Amino acid sequence: MAFNVPRMRQRFEWQFEATGEGGYLYRRNWKAAAIPVTAEERDRFIRQYVVRIYIILSVMVVAVTVLLGVLILGTGTGAVAKVPRVQFLAGMVAISLVGTALMLWIYGSPARALQDRAAVADARSAEEVRAVILGKMSYGRLAFVALVGAASVIHTINGHWDRRWIVLPPLIVLFAAVQAFRKWRFESEHPDS
C-alpha cells in the first residue's frame, strides 16, 4: 500500500484559492460555493489534515500487522506461508475501506467546520471545474504515466509479469493520451484560461 502524502496534501491545498488580499476562498472539491477563510485558518486546516492522514496511515499499518499476527497464530505453525490468503485479503480490503472512508471524511473537514459561514461566490459550473482540473495536470506528468505504461508492456511481453495483465499497460497509455488530448483541446478552445 503506497500513499503519497505530499501529493495528498497538495490536492487538499488546492481547495483553498488565494484572494490576493491575504485571505483564501475554500471550495470543497474545487467546485462548491466559495467560503472566505483567513490564512491562519487555511494553515490550521492543512496542518490538521496532514497530521490526521499520518495517524490514519499509522493505524492502518498497525491493523495490518495485527491481522497478519492473528492469522499466523491461528495457523498453529507460526509460518506466514500457511496464512489463509482469502482471510488475509478480506482483512486487507476491510482495513483499506475503513482507511479510505476516514481519509474522505477528513478531506471534507473544512466544509463541516465552515458550514455556518456564508458563501461569497456560487459553486463553479462543470466547465469551470474542468478548467481547474485540466489546469492542474501537466503534460510532463501525463508523459511520465504513458512511459510507465509503455515500459510495463515491454516488461510483460518479456515474461517478467503475468501475461493476464497484458491489457493493463495499454490502458494506462491510452488514459494518459486521452487526458493529454482533453487538456490540449480545452487549452485550444480557451486560450485565455
Disulfide bonds with the S-S distance in Angstrom:
none
